[in-house]
Amino acid sequence: MNTIPADLKYAESHEWLRLEADGSVTVGISHHAQELLGDLVFVELPKAGQALAAGEQAGVVESVKAASDVYSPIAGEVIAVNAALESAPELANSDSYGEGWFFRLKPSNPAEIGGLLDASQYAAEIGA
């Protein structure tokens, strides 16, 4: 699954964002990012209720090869985290755009979403 879903927005730091029907956004790391990292062995997630600024570190992923920060693509309040990743971080490898999501935000300024990359811009960014 090396496709870049067209319905998502992307940050240059390789996080994806999906706008949900209730106005919240779901955030994860791209397939490209998890591929570069390799097999994930640990994920640190933000806390529910935590306020994040756009570009602020929201968590950490560790793989057999490296550790990398995960950033919030937009500002908002964390309203949910994917607790399944804590015991099964490999979900971000096997289903990066589905069950491997990291956290959900209530956006502070939904207009920030428009400043993120679309699928074709992200593909160009990563040379896909």
Secondary structure, DSSP 8 states (H G I E B T S, - for coil): -----TTSEE-TTSEEEEE-TTS-EEEEE-HHHHHHH-SEEEEE---TT-EE-TT-EEEEEEESS-EEEEE-SS-EEEEEE-THHHH-TTHHHH-TTTTT--EEEEES-GGGGGGSB-HHHHHHHHT-
